[in-house]
Amino acid sequence: MALTAAQRLINLLKLDKKDISQVFFYAIFAGLVSLSLPLGIQAIVNLIQAGRVSVSWIVLVFVVILGVALVGILSLMQLRITENLQQKIFIRSSFEFGFRLPKIKTEELYNQYPPELANRFFDTITIQKGATKLLIDFSTALLQITFGIILLSLYHPFFIFFGILLLLLLYIIFKFSYNSGLSTSMKESKYKYKVVGWLQEIARNNFSFKKASNFDFALSKNNRLVSEYLSYRESHFSIIKRQFSQLIIFKVIITAGLLFIGGYLVLNQKMNIGQFVAAEIIILLVINSVEKIVVGLETLYDVLTAVEKIGQITDLAIEETNATTNDYCYTNIQLAAENLSYKFPDSTDYVLEKINLTINQPDKIYLEGNNGSGRTTLIRILSGLLQPTSGSLYINDDTYKKIDLEMYRSQVSTIITGETTFEGTVLENITFNNAIVSQEDLKWAIDSVKLGNFIKSLPKGLDTKIFSEGKQLSSSIVQKILLARSIINKPKILFYEEALDKMDDEVSMEVIDFLTSDKNNWTLVVSSKNQYWKTKCTRTITMNEGKIISDTKH
């Protein structure tokens, strides 16, 4: 059962119960001090009215000043705690995303754009600022309302009615605005991300949009998305405006009523001037507290929306791994598919249907077939990126124990279509700073994929930084870096999708000769339009419409 946005926020705040308890403690103390100030002012007014200027009057003035200073110090202490809280929220969120994004099941990302999902991290900033603001403002306001009503009731029983009216107002505003406010906030947020997503697309394809007609399309689509965003933003604002309008009406009625009634009580000597002034100060504090809560509802909607948006990422299923000491993946690996079938989450048609296949080490397999034949899907299932819809995939005939994906992947390397380099040095892109990679293995991998001359030409060699997606590199160099990355740890199996198709023919033939050489004991499964693979591999598997129609050994 999916959690509501409010439940998600409560679960988030539970992680920092100690800090939040301290915020409430300081809020209670500050609230008591704040509401004691009107009593001091009342006593000062009474002394002045009586014409008695004495040491008591001077002491009371200093006590009131001290109270103001103390409230400020308590607020500063709250600020320090909430700053710690903001830092914790940011750190936890960054590691949560960093942990989950690589481990989300591939099926969960179907029809999703992972970089767009990563953008949800920016909602963390909304939670940082909004949650801490709510903790301070809401806690202070609620406590001031509570203590204020208690204090006013000591002056006259009428003020009890005033307190009940206040609570009723807050309940009505919250009751009839919460669901609609949260709903419009979610819709507004959805189109906000659509606008950001489209701007990303413009940036990613900026060369294509330089042409005048394409540029006009980019702006027209942006205009449409922004218009939809403004429509939902206006709907959300109308709720905020309605809440504030209700507050204004309430303030006018309450202020007028209290002034008339307070004046009446003073004239009938049921309250003195000092009590009247103190009561009016308390009433203003209480009304301002109510206003702070009502105005803060917009922040509440923003925080709940942000928590829900991040929750949509954390709700995505991640891959499970088994902690095991079994080392069956560290020897020769045999793969066996038995009646293996696969279909995409929203499809009724199978992409693969009843595949039966055995792969022994060190088979070198060339997968051929037309587009849509199922080659890519088969490679991704064999490499552990996708889980079969039905049927079984056995590794070393292990039919009794669930395969540990982490252990299996430590023995395989995969290059899929669209994979590219990340922002970092050339060395980081090849080794991921793996400390066990030796200089000999690094040189072997670089030379084997014909990357050495390029690295020698770089001003800082392996320490040269490259941009995201290898923007300043040629596509062939990017492929060589990926190939070096794939063999650096000398895996047991290589899975390649179009891994050399952007290289010059002569270079690609040399690399293919190396990858298919008998000197390398790894298993190789490759899908490519380059027919030279077929002449060097030991098996050719032909696929059509999700089925294996031939399996030929050379």
C-alpha positions as CSV (number, residue, x, y, z in Angstrom):
1,M,0.0,0.0,0.0
2,A,1.5,3.4,-1.1
3,L,2.2,5.9,1.7
4,T,0.5,9.3,1.7
5,A,2.5,12.4,1.4
6,A,1.8,13.2,5.1
7,Q,3.0,9.7,6.1
8,R,6.2,10.1,4.1
9,L,6.9,13.4,5.8
10,I,6.3,12.0,9.3
11,N,8.6,9.0,8.5
12,L,11.3,11.5,7.3
13,L,11.1,13.6,10.4
14,K,11.2,10.5,12.7
15,L,14.8,10.0,11.6
16,D,15.7,13.2,13.6
17,K,13.4,12.9,16.6
18,K,16.1,14.2,19.0
19,D,16.7,17.4,17.0
20,I,13.0,18.0,16.5
21,S,12.4,17.5,20.2
22,Q,15.0,20.1,21.0
23,V,13.3,22.5,18.5
24,F,10.0,22.0,20.3
25,F,11.6,22.4,23.7
26,Y,13.1,25.8,22.8
27,A,9.8,26.8,21.1
28,I,7.9,26.0,24.4
29,F,10.4,28.0,26.4
30,A,10.4,30.9,24.0
31,G,6.6,30.8,23.9
32,L,6.4,31.0,27.7
33,V,8.9,33.9,27.8
34,S,7.1,35.8,25.0
35,L,3.7,35.5,26.7
36,S,5.2,36.5,30.1
37,L,6.2,39.9,28.5
38,P,2.7,41.2,28.4
39,L,2.4,40.5,32.1
40,G,5.5,42.6,32.7
41,I,4.1,45.4,30.5
42,Q,0.8,45.2,32.4
43,A,2.6,45.7,35.7
44,I,4.7,48.6,34.3
45,V,1.5,50.3,32.9
46,N,-0.2,49.9,36.3
47,L,2.8,51.4,38.1
48,I,2.9,54.4,35.7
49,Q,-0.8,54.9,35.9
50,A,-0.6,55.0,39.7
51,G,2.2,57.5,39.4
52,R,4.7,55.4,41.3
53,V,8.1,55.4,39.6
54,S,10.3,53.2,41.8
55,V,13.0,50.6,41.8
56,S,10.3,47.9,41.0
57,W,9.4,49.8,37.8
58,I,13.1,49.9,36.7
59,V,13.5,46.2,37.5
60,L,10.4,45.3,35.5
61,V,11.7,47.2,32.5
62,F,15.0,45.3,32.7
63,V,13.1,42.0,33.1
64,V,11.1,42.8,29.9
65,I,14.3,43.7,28.0
66,L,16.0,40.5,29.2
67,G,13.0,38.5,28.1
68,V,13.2,39.9,24.6
69,A,16.9,39.1,24.5
70,L,16.3,35.6,25.8
71,V,13.7,34.9,23.1
72,G,16.2,36.0,20.5
73,I,18.9,33.7,21.9
74,L,16.4,30.7,21.9
75,S,15.6,31.5,18.3
76,L,19.3,31.4,17.5
77,M,19.6,28.0,19.1
78,Q,16.7,26.8,17.1
79,L,18.4,28.1,14.0
80,R,21.5,26.1,14.8
81,I,19.5,22.9,15.3
82,T,17.5,23.3,12.1
83,E,20.8,24.0,10.1
84,N,22.1,20.6,11.3
85,L,18.7,19.1,10.3
86,Q,19.0,20.6,6.8
87,Q,22.5,19.2,6.4
88,K,21.3,15.7,7.5
89,I,18.4,15.8,5.1
90,F,20.7,16.8,2.2
91,I,23.3,14.1,3.0
92,R,20.8,11.3,3.5
93,S,19.0,12.3,0.3
94,S,22.2,12.4,-1.8
95,F,23.3,8.9,-0.6
96,E,19.7,7.6,-1.0
97,F,19.7,8.6,-4.7
98,G,23.3,7.6,-5.2
99,F,22.5,4.1,-3.8
100,R,19.2,3.6,-5.5
101,L,19.8,5.0,-9.1
102,P,22.2,2.2,-10.1
103,K,20.2,-0.5,-8.4
104,I,16.7,0.3,-9.7
105,K,15.4,-2.7,-11.6
106,T,15.7,-2.1,-15.4
107,E,12.0,-3.0,-15.8
108,E,11.1,-0.1,-13.4
109,L,12.8,2.3,-15.7
110,Y,10.7,1.3,-18.7
111,N,9.2,4.4,-20.2
112,Q,11.3,6.5,-17.7
113,Y,14.2,8.8,-18.4
114,P,16.7,8.3,-15.6
115,P,18.3,11.8,-15.8
116,E,14.8,13.2,-15.3
117,L,14.3,11.0,-12.3
118,A,17.6,12.3,-10.9
119,N,16.3,15.9,-11.2
120,R,13.9,15.0,-8.4
121,F,16.9,15.4,-6.1
122,F,16.3,19.1,-6.3
123,D,13.1,18.6,-4.2
124,T,15.5,17.9,-1.4
125,I,16.2,21.6,-1.2
126,T,12.5,22.3,-0.9
127,I,12.3,19.8,2.0
128,Q,15.4,21.3,3.6
129,K,14.1,24.9,3.7
130,G,10.4,24.1,4.0
131,A,10.5,21.4,6.7
132,T,12.7,23.4,9.0
133,K,10.6,26.6,8.5
134,L,7.5,24.6,9.4
135,L,9.1,23.1,12.5
136,I,10.0,26.6,13.8
137,D,7.0,28.6,12.6
138,F,4.3,26.0,13.2
139,S,5.6,24.9,16.6
140,T,6.1,28.5,17.8
141,A,2.7,29.6,16.5
142,L,0.8,26.6,17.9
143,L,2.4,27.1,21.3
144,Q,1.7,30.8,21.3
145,I,-1.9,30.2,20.5
146,T,-2.3,27.6,23.2
147,F,-0.5,29.6,25.9
148,G,-2.2,32.8,24.8
149,I,-5.7,31.3,25.1
150,I,-4.9,29.9,28.6
151,L,-3.5,33.3,29.7
152,L,-6.5,35.3,28.3
153,S,-9.0,33.0,30.0
154,L,-7.5,34.2,33.3
155,Y,-8.5,37.8,32.5
156,H,-12.2,37.0,31.6
157,P,-14.2,33.8,30.7
158,F,-15.2,35.5,27.4
159,F,-11.7,34.9,26.0
160,I,-12.4,31.1,26.3
161,F,-15.0,31.6,23.5
162,F,-12.3,33.5,21.5
163,G,-9.9,30.5,21.8
164,I,-12.6,28.1,20.7
165,L,-13.3,30.3,17.7
166,L,-9.7,30.4,16.7
167,L,-9.3,26.6,16.8
168,L,-12.5,26.2,14.8
169,L,-11.1,28.6,12.2
170,L,-7.9,26.7,11.8
171,Y,-9.8,23.4,11.5
172,I,-12.1,24.8,8.8
173,I,-9.3,26.3,6.7
174,F,-7.2,23.1,7.0
175,K,-10.2,20.7,6.5
176,F,-11.5,22.2,3.3
177,S,-8.3,23.3,1.7
178,Y,-5.8,20.5,2.4
179,N,-6.7,17.9,-0.2
180,S,-7.3,20.4,-3.0
181,G,-4.2,22.4,-2.1
182,L,-2.0,19.3,-2.2
183,S,-3.6,18.0,-5.4
184,T,-3.0,21.3,-7.3
185,S,0.5,21.5,-5.9
186,M,1.3,18.0,-7.2
187,K,-0.1,19.0,-10.7
188,E,1.9,22.2,-10.7
189,S,5.0,20.3,-9.8
190,K,4.4,17.8,-12.6
191,Y,4.4,20.5,-15.2
192,K,7.3,22.2,-13.6
193,Y,9.3,19.1,-14.3
194,K,8.0,18.9,-17.8
195,V,9.3,22.3,-18.5
196,V,12.7,21.4,-17.0
197,G,12.8,18.2,-18.9
198,W,12.1,20.0,-22.2
199,L,14.8,22.5,-21.5
200,Q,17.2,19.6,-20.9
201,E,16.2,18.2,-24.3
202,I,16.9,21.6,-25.9
203,A,20.3,21.7,-24.2
204,R,21.1,18.1,-25.1
205,N,20.3,18.7,-28.8
206,N,21.3,22.3,-29.0
207,F,22.9,21.8,-32.4
208,S,19.6,20.6,-33.9
209,F,17.7,23.6,-32.5
210,K,20.0,26.1,-34.1
211,K,18.0,26.0,-37.3
212,A,15.3,28.7,-37.3
213,S,12.3,26.4,-37.9
214,N,13.5,24.0,-35.2
215,F,14.2,26.9,-32.9
216,D,10.6,28.1,-33.3
217,F,9.4,24.6,-32.5
218,A,11.5,24.5,-29.3
219,L,10.0,27.8,-28.1
220,S,6.4,26.9,-29.1
221,K,6.6,23.6,-27.2
222,N,8.2,25.5,-24.2
223,N,5.3,28.0,-24.4
224,R,2.7,25.2,-24.3
225,L,4.3,23.5,-21.3
226,V,4.8,26.8,-19.5
227,S,1.1,27.7,-20.2
228,E,0.0,24.4,-18.7
229,Y,2.3,25.0,-15.7
230,L,0.8,28.5,-15.2
231,S,-2.7,27.1,-15.4
232,Y,-2.1,24.7,-12.5
233,R,0.0,27.3,-10.6
234,E,-3.0,29.6,-10.8
235,S,-5.3,26.9,-9.6
236,H,-3.0,26.3,-6.6
237,F,-2.7,30.1,-6.0
238,S,-6.5,30.4,-5.9
239,I,-6.6,28.0,-3.0
240,I,-3.9,30.0,-1.2
241,K,-5.8,33.2,-1.9
242,R,-9.0,31.8,-0.6
243,Q,-7.3,30.8,2.7
244,F,-5.7,34.2,3.1
245,S,-9.1,35.9,2.3
246,Q,-10.7,33.9,5.1
247,L,-7.9,34.9,7.4
248,I,-8.4,38.7,6.6
249,I,-12.1,38.5,7.3
250,F,-11.5,36.7,10.5
251,K,-8.8,39.2,11.7
252,V,-11.2,42.1,11.0
253,I,-14.1,40.6,12.9
254,I,-11.9,39.4,15.8
255,T,-10.0,42.6,16.2
256,A,-13.2,44.8,16.1
257,G,-15.0,42.5,18.5
258,L,-12.1,42.3,21.0
259,L,-11.6,46.1,21.0
260,F,-15.3,46.8,21.7
261,I,-15.6,44.0,24.3
262,G,-12.3,45.0,25.9
263,G,-13.4,48.6,26.1
264,Y,-16.7,47.5,27.6
265,L,-15.0,45.5,30.2
266,V,-12.6,48.4,31.2
267,L,-15.5,50.9,31.3
268,N,-17.4,48.5,33.6
269,Q,-14.3,48.1,35.7
270,K,-14.1,44.4,35.1
271,M,-10.6,44.9,33.7
272,N,-8.0,47.7,34.4
273,I,-6.0,49.5,31.8
274,G,-2.9,47.4,32.3
275,Q,-4.9,44.2,31.8
276,F,-6.6,45.6,28.8
277,V,-3.2,46.6,27.2
278,A,-1.7,43.2,28.1
279,A,-4.8,41.3,26.7
280,E,-4.6,43.2,23.4
281,I,-0.9,42.4,23.1
282,I,-1.6,38.7,23.7
283,I,-4.5,38.8,21.2
284,L,-2.3,40.4,18.6
285,L,0.4,37.7,19.2
286,V,-2.3,34.9,18.9
287,I,-3.7,36.4,15.7
288,N,-0.3,36.8,14.2
289,S,0.4,33.1,15.1
290,V,-2.8,32.1,13.3
291,E,-1.7,34.1,10.3
292,K,1.7,32.5,10.3
293,I,0.1,29.0,10.2
294,V,-2.3,29.9,7.4
295,V,0.4,31.5,5.3
296,G,2.7,28.6,6.1
297,L,0.2,26.2,4.5
298,E,1.7,27.0,1.1
299,T,5.1,25.9,2.5
300,L,3.4,22.7,3.8
301,Y,2.0,21.9,0.4
302,D,5.5,22.5,-1.2
303,V,7.1,20.2,1.3
304,L,4.5,17.4,1.0
305,T,4.8,17.6,-2.8
306,A,8.6,17.4,-2.6
307,V,8.4,14.4,-0.3
308,E,5.9,12.7,-2.6
309,K,8.1,13.4,-5.7
310,I,11.1,11.9,-4.1
311,G,9.0,9.1,-2.8
312,Q,8.2,8.1,-6.3
313,I,11.9,7.4,-6.8
314,T,12.3,5.5,-3.5
315,D,9.2,3.4,-4.3
316,L,10.8,2.0,-7.4
317,A,11.9,-1.6,-6.8
318,I,15.6,-2.2,-6.5
319,E,17.5,-5.3,-7.3
320,E,18.0,-7.8,-4.4
321,T,21.3,-9.5,-3.8
322,N,22.1,-12.6,-1.7
323,A,24.9,-12.5,0.7
324,T,26.8,-15.7,0.0
325,T,30.2,-17.1,0.3
326,N,29.7,-19.6,-2.6
327,D,32.3,-19.0,-5.2
328,Y,30.6,-20.8,-8.1
329,C,30.9,-17.7,-10.3
330,Y,34.7,-17.5,-9.9
331,T,35.5,-20.5,-12.1
332,N,34.3,-21.2,-15.6
333,I,30.8,-20.0,-16.2
334,Q,28.1,-21.9,-18.1
335,L,24.9,-20.2,-18.9
336,A,21.7,-22.1,-19.7
337,A,18.3,-20.7,-20.7
338,E,15.3,-23.0,-20.5
339,N,12.0,-21.9,-22.1
340,L,13.0,-18.3,-21.4
341,S,10.5,-15.7,-22.4
342,Y,10.2,-12.0,-21.9
343,K,7.7,-9.2,-22.5
344,F,7.9,-5.5,-21.6
345,P,5.7,-4.4,-18.6
346,D,3.0,-2.7,-20.7
347,S,2.9,-5.2,-23.6
348,T,1.0,-8.4,-24.2
349,D,3.4,-9.6,-26.9
350,Y,6.5,-11.5,-26.1
351,V,9.9,-10.0,-27.3
352,L,11.5,-13.4,-26.6
353,E,9.6,-16.6,-26.6
354,K,10.8,-20.0,-25.3
355,I,14.5,-19.5,-25.7
356,N,16.6,-22.7,-25.1
357,L,20.3,-22.0,-25.1
358,T,23.5,-23.2,-23.5
359,I,26.7,-21.1,-23.5
360,N,30.0,-22.6,-22.4
361,Q,33.2,-20.9,-21.7
362,P,35.0,-19.7,-23.8
363,D,32.4,-19.6,-26.6
364,K,32.6,-16.6,-28.9
365,I,29.0,-16.0,-30.1
366,Y,27.8,-13.7,-32.8
367,L,24.1,-12.8,-32.6
368,E,22.5,-11.9,-35.9
369,G,19.0,-11.0,-36.9
370,N,16.8,-8.1,-38.1
371,N,15.8,-5.2,-35.9
372,G,13.2,-6.4,-33.5
373,S,14.4,-10.0,-33.6
374,G,15.2,-10.0,-29.8
375,R,19.0,-9.8,-29.9
376,T,19.3,-6.8,-27.6
377,T,16.8,-8.2,-25.1
378,L,18.5,-11.6,-25.0
379,I,21.9,-10.0,-24.3
380,R,20.4,-7.9,-21.5
381,I,18.8,-10.9,-19.8
382,L,21.9,-13.0,-20.1
383,S,24.0,-10.1,-18.6
384,G,21.6,-9.7,-15.7
385,L,20.1,-6.3,-16.6
386,L,16.6,-7.8,-17.2
387,Q,14.8,-10.6,-15.5
388,P,12.9,-13.1,-17.6
389,T,9.1,-12.9,-17.5
390,S,8.9,-16.7,-17.5
391,G,11.3,-19.6,-17.9
392,S,14.7,-20.0,-16.2
393,L,18.2,-18.8,-16.6
394,Y,20.8,-21.1,-14.9
395,I,24.4,-20.3,-14.1
396,N,26.6,-23.3,-13.7
397,D,23.4,-25.4,-13.5
398,D,22.6,-23.8,-10.2
399,T,19.0,-24.7,-10.1
400,Y,18.6,-24.6,-6.3
401,K,20.1,-21.2,-5.2
402,K,19.1,-17.8,-6.3
403,I,21.9,-16.2,-8.3
404,D,23.6,-13.2,-6.5
405,L,23.6,-10.5,-9.2
406,E,26.5,-8.6,-7.6
407,M,28.7,-11.7,-7.7
408,Y,27.6,-12.6,-11.2
409,R,28.2,-9.0,-12.5
410,S,31.7,-9.0,-11.0
411,Q,32.5,-11.7,-13.5
412,V,30.9,-10.1,-16.6
413,S,31.2,-6.9,-18.5
414,T,28.5,-5.4,-20.6
415,I,28.4,-2.5,-23.2
416,I,24.9,-1.6,-24.1
417,T,23.6,0.7,-26.8
418,G,23.7,4.3,-25.6
419,E,26.3,3.7,-22.9
420,T,28.9,6.5,-22.7
421,T,31.6,8.0,-20.5
422,F,30.9,10.1,-17.4
423,E,32.4,13.4,-16.2
424,G,35.8,12.6,-14.7
425,T,39.4,11.7,-15.8
426,V,40.2,9.1,-18.5
427,L,41.7,6.9,-15.7
428,E,38.5,7.1,-13.6
429,N,36.4,6.2,-16.7
430,I,38.5,3.1,-17.3
431,T,39.2,1.8,-13.7
432,F,36.5,3.6,-11.5
433,N,39.5,4.1,-9.2
434,N,39.6,0.4,-8.4
435,A,42.7,0.0,-6.2
436,I,43.3,-3.6,-7.3
437,V,43.8,-2.7,-10.9
438,S,47.6,-2.9,-11.6
439,Q,49.6,-0.8,-13.9
440,E,50.3,-3.8,-16.1
441,D,46.6,-4.6,-16.5
442,L,45.9,-1.0,-17.3
443,K,48.5,-0.8,-20.0
444,W,47.4,-4.2,-21.4
445,A,43.7,-3.0,-21.6
446,I,44.7,0.4,-23.2
447,D,47.0,-1.2,-25.8
448,S,44.6,-4.0,-26.6
449,V,41.9,-1.6,-27.7
450,K,44.3,0.7,-29.6
451,L,43.8,3.6,-27.1
452,G,47.5,4.2,-26.3
453,N,48.3,6.8,-29.0
454,F,45.3,8.9,-28.1
455,I,46.2,9.0,-24.4
456,K,49.8,9.9,-25.2
457,S,48.5,12.9,-27.2
458,L,46.6,14.2,-24.2
459,P,48.2,17.1,-22.2
460,K,47.7,15.3,-18.9
461,G,47.5,11.7,-20.2
462,L,45.3,9.5,-18.1
463,D,44.6,12.4,-15.7
464,T,42.9,14.5,-18.5
465,K,39.3,15.3,-17.6
466,I,36.6,14.5,-20.0
467,F,33.1,15.9,-20.1
468,S,29.8,14.1,-19.5
469,E,28.9,11.8,-22.5
470,G,32.4,12.4,-23.9
471,K,31.4,15.6,-25.6
472,Q,34.9,16.6,-26.6
473,L,35.8,13.1,-27.8
474,S,35.2,11.4,-31.1
475,S,32.6,8.5,-30.9
476,S,35.4,6.0,-31.7
477,I,37.5,7.1,-28.8
478,V,34.5,6.9,-26.5
479,Q,34.0,3.3,-27.7
480,K,37.6,2.5,-27.0
481,I,37.4,3.8,-23.5
482,L,34.3,1.7,-22.9
483,L,36.1,-1.4,-24.3
484,A,39.1,-0.8,-22.1
485,R,36.8,-0.5,-19.1
486,S,35.1,-3.7,-20.0
487,I,38.2,-5.8,-20.1
488,I,40.3,-4.1,-17.4
489,N,39.3,-6.7,-14.8
490,K,39.6,-9.7,-17.2
491,P,36.0,-10.9,-16.8
492,K,34.7,-14.3,-17.6
493,I,32.0,-13.1,-20.0
494,L,31.7,-10.1,-22.3
495,F,28.3,-8.9,-23.6
496,Y,28.5,-6.3,-26.4
497,E,25.8,-4.3,-28.3
498,E,27.3,-2.5,-31.3
499,A,30.4,-1.9,-29.3
500,L,32.8,-1.2,-32.2
501,D,30.5,0.0,-34.9
502,K,31.8,3.6,-34.8
503,M,35.5,2.7,-35.3
504,D,37.4,2.6,-38.6
505,D,37.3,-0.8,-40.3
506,E,41.0,-1.4,-39.9
507,V,41.1,-0.6,-36.2
508,S,37.9,-2.5,-35.5
509,M,39.3,-5.6,-37.2
510,E,42.4,-5.5,-35.0
511,V,40.3,-5.1,-31.9
512,I,37.9,-7.9,-33.0
513,D,40.9,-10.2,-33.6
514,F,42.1,-9.5,-30.0
515,L,38.7,-10.0,-28.4
516,T,38.0,-13.3,-30.2
517,S,41.6,-14.7,-29.8
518,D,42.0,-18.1,-28.2
519,K,44.5,-16.4,-25.8
520,N,41.5,-14.9,-24.1
521,N,39.5,-17.4,-22.1
522,W,36.5,-15.3,-21.8
523,T,33.1,-16.0,-23.3
524,L,31.9,-13.4,-25.8
525,V,28.3,-12.7,-26.9
526,V,28.1,-9.8,-29.4
527,S,25.4,-8.2,-31.4
528,S,26.7,-6.0,-34.3
529,K,26.2,-5.0,-37.9
530,N,29.9,-5.6,-38.5
531,Q,30.1,-8.9,-40.3
532,Y,33.8,-9.4,-39.5
533,W,32.6,-10.6,-36.0
534,K,30.9,-13.5,-37.7
535,T,34.1,-14.7,-39.4
536,K,36.0,-14.7,-36.1
537,C,33.4,-16.1,-33.6
538,T,33.0,-19.8,-32.9
539,R,29.2,-19.8,-33.1
540,T,26.5,-17.8,-34.9
541,I,23.0,-17.6,-33.5
542,T,20.3,-16.3,-35.8
543,M,17.2,-14.8,-34.3
544,N,13.8,-13.9,-35.8
545,E,10.7,-12.5,-34.0
546,G,12.0,-13.4,-30.6
547,K,13.0,-17.0,-31.4
548,I,16.3,-18.7,-32.2
549,I,16.0,-20.1,-35.7
550,S,19.6,-21.4,-36.0
551,D,22.6,-22.0,-33.9
552,T,25.7,-22.8,-36.0
553,K,29.2,-23.7,-34.7
554,H,32.2,-22.8,-36.9
